[in-house]
């Protein structure tokens, strides 16, 4: 089958749009979607100028999503003095996994010439995820610990690096899975949070000054297309799955979504269109009636929405001590 836009052979067919594209037009379409998302989400504010550049910190794990995001943003803003990109990699202490993906991060950031910072749980908290999984004092999945520590490191370092924006490589499948999980769990609070954390107007997100605003410019691109882009551009992405990956429920939702998308192309896009609208409505209701009060953790000083004495990270670190 030929490409819809030229006479080259198509390398992909997107059932949700009907498009057949060759390698070069496919790569162009991924880049266009990321740039359109940056524009639509107003990520480059008016006050960004060459004299007042914005610092964007990208969570670079070395997996295909964050590698593709870093590559596309670099190509978009390399000549734009208003935006400075910084890559931030977190080393969780997972033998044989993170070391390899860290190599991918170093290779990419060196090739692109962007600043790269590496932070480890060992240096930050004196723990390694391999040992956390062994101890497991709270009888939880590995990802439940890891997520708390990662959020803490990302927020603190984004702030220390003077970030105006913290960007992550969530793709369309990740976002549709999370949306469906929140629907099925009836978790309206999380649906509202989704808007506040990464969808609402940037100016409003900035006024919740406790956190650096988040953005997910890859969220219109399906996972398989991100993987194909990384392959076609020969990017140094690390593909192996973490040995502690344990989100069984997400796996079930992922399989369900694959099947739905196969039988009803466009399902992920329609889930997200509805979810984003609904999250805006939920956020305005929660904002008026159930606003969460933020406070400082008396132990580490980080901002937390937990009512009680300490933040979740400090509680977990105590349990692991
Ligand atoms: Fe951490 Fe879970 Fe990701 Fe592994 S899969 S790095 S344990 S969050």
Boltz pocket constraint, residues with backbone or C-beta under 6 A from the ligand:
constraints:
  - pocket:
      binder: B
      contacts: [[A, 92], [A, 129], [A, 142], [A, 143], [A, 144], [A, 146], [A, 147], [A, 242], [A, 243], [A, 244], [A, 245], [A, 246]]
      max_distance: 6.0
